[in-house]
Amino acid sequence: MRIAAAHKEPSLCAIGCISSNGLEMHFLESDREALAFDGSFFHEPNQGKFVQRHLRKHALREAARSLMSMPGEFAVLGISRGRLFALRDVNGLKPLYYAGGRGHWIFASERKALWKIGLRDVERVPPGHLCLVDRDGITRIRLGSINHPPQRPIPYEQATSKLTRHLKQSIRNVTAGIDKIAVAFSGGVDSAVTAVLAKDRCETELVSVGLAGSPELSTVDKYAQEINLPITIQAFEPDCLEDYVRRVVWLIEEPNLMKVSVAVPLHWAATVAARRGFAVMLCGQGSDELFGGYYKYAKTLDMKGRNGLVNELYRSVIEASQVNYERDEQATAPSGVELRTPFADLDLIRFSLAIPSEYKVKSGNDFTRKWVLRSVAEVIGVPKDIAWRRKKAIQHGTGVENAIRKLAKTRNMTVESYLASVHAEVKGMESMP
């Protein structure tokens, strides 16, 4: 779904809503108000009307603060009494931008919509914020946040037990009211934990994608059998990659190699899930930032000590909206499949940030990392060879990053200049290439 709104001095407001499905549930208007809603409150079957009732029942700030405390992911644009407001969830799982000035302000789910009308100084609605627009301009009010908690002196077994309960509750939230669900599956601990917990809630199918011959596709069928779940595996040929690079660069609106290399397989997975008839797909995004999955965290620990690691993990969680979640939403939304992220549950995040860092990354060039999550995986029945499998980033496991580098090399360009040229080519396109 894509939403947009405009406010112009003195009193002209308008909201638009473009959706591939569920439009009637997400765009509501009357003589005095309008509401466009992108996302889900997981326990509410009638999304738009639920938000509308909530906003009518309470004062705007009180309603917005309450909505931010509920399990879900959302961006809301509304008009009430001639005043425009915008609201974004605390994790920033749904993108929302704005630009303007001198009496007119435009909000949109995509930056390209603002660029198209000549607005260049585009800003994000910060996660957890309510933005109010009136004749004096925009007021940004922070109503929700993820604080930096102190480390809890909790025994390892207790941390494992509590983390297990938080993960189970998060899965209950993201699967509420769903009969069947897809899980983007790499064979790693994050997607395996997600899948094993999801299959106790609803019909679950794994989706694995990658370039033909990539390391990930050589193992996922075996791992799917081990956790006793059906799997759809789709190999993409290298000669089609450039078309997908152009499409994804247009979707995520920037030529960053890491982001493109992750977004391409996510786009593939969502496309395959949609073809299989799924409306929702789960992924393991956010786990590495919480539990120290990347090797950079081991280096941070060895160079800066425990406090340095704790601060780096917290910074990564706070920046995940801009680094990860916006990209993932933009890459998957065009398929009509809603991407849900169990590791982005607020209660889970707040507990996990307080777990002693010793339970995540060990001193001395730790190649395993995510120790406490791997222990949880064993507790819930993930086989040991999956639970303790070393981290392999999606862009490497699917072969996408290396293939993009080869594309650039065939054109005698650096990968940065190649992606920049693709971005320049597709940026002004009216529709997805």
Secondary structure as GFF3:
##gff-version 3
##sequence-region A 1 433
A	DSSP	beta_strand	2	8	.	.	.	ID=ss1
A	DSSP	beta_strand	12	18	.	.	.	ID=ss2
A	DSSP	alpha_helix	23	26	.	.	.	ID=ss3
A	DSSP	beta_strand	27	29	.	.	.	ID=ss4
A	DSSP	beta_strand	33	41	.	.	.	ID=ss5
A	DSSP	alpha_helix	47	57	.	.	.	ID=ss6
A	DSSP	alpha_helix	60	68	.	.	.	ID=ss7
A	DSSP	beta_strand	72	80	.	.	.	ID=ss8
A	DSSP	beta_strand	83	88	.	.	.	ID=ss9
A	DSSP	beta_strand	97	101	.	.	.	ID=ss10
A	DSSP	beta_strand	104	108	.	.	.	ID=ss11
A	DSSP	alpha_helix	111	116	.	.	.	ID=ss12
A	DSSP	beta_strand	123	124	.	.	.	ID=ss13
A	DSSP	beta_strand	129	134	.	.	.	ID=ss14
A	DSSP	beta_strand	137	142	.	.	.	ID=ss15
A	DSSP	alpha_helix	156	174	.	.	.	ID=ss16
A	DSSP	beta_strand	180	184	.	.	.	ID=ss17
A	DSSP	alpha_helix	189	198	.	.	.	ID=ss18
A	DSSP	beta_strand	203	211	.	.	.	ID=ss19
A	DSSP	three_ten_helix	216	218	.	.	.	ID=ss20
A	DSSP	alpha_helix	220	226	.	.	.	ID=ss21
A	DSSP	beta_strand	231	236	.	.	.	ID=ss22
A	DSSP	three_ten_helix	238	240	.	.	.	ID=ss23
A	DSSP	alpha_helix	241	252	.	.	.	ID=ss24
A	DSSP	alpha_helix	257	275	.	.	.	ID=ss25
A	DSSP	beta_strand	280	282	.	.	.	ID=ss26
A	DSSP	alpha_helix	287	291	.	.	.	ID=ss27
A	DSSP	alpha_helix	295	320	.	.	.	ID=ss28
A	DSSP	pi_helix	321	325	.	.	.	ID=ss29
A	DSSP	alpha_helix	326	332	.	.	.	ID=ss30
A	DSSP	three_ten_helix	333	335	.	.	.	ID=ss31
A	DSSP	beta_strand	338	340	.	.	.	ID=ss32
A	DSSP	three_ten_helix	342	344	.	.	.	ID=ss33
A	DSSP	alpha_helix	346	354	.	.	.	ID=ss34
A	DSSP	three_ten_helix	357	359	.	.	.	ID=ss35
A	DSSP	alpha_helix	371	379	.	.	.	ID=ss36
A	DSSP	alpha_helix	384	387	.	.	.	ID=ss37
A	DSSP	alpha_helix	394	397	.	.	.	ID=ss38
A	DSSP	alpha_helix	400	410	.	.	.	ID=ss39
A	DSSP	alpha_helix	415	426	.	.	.	ID=ss40
###
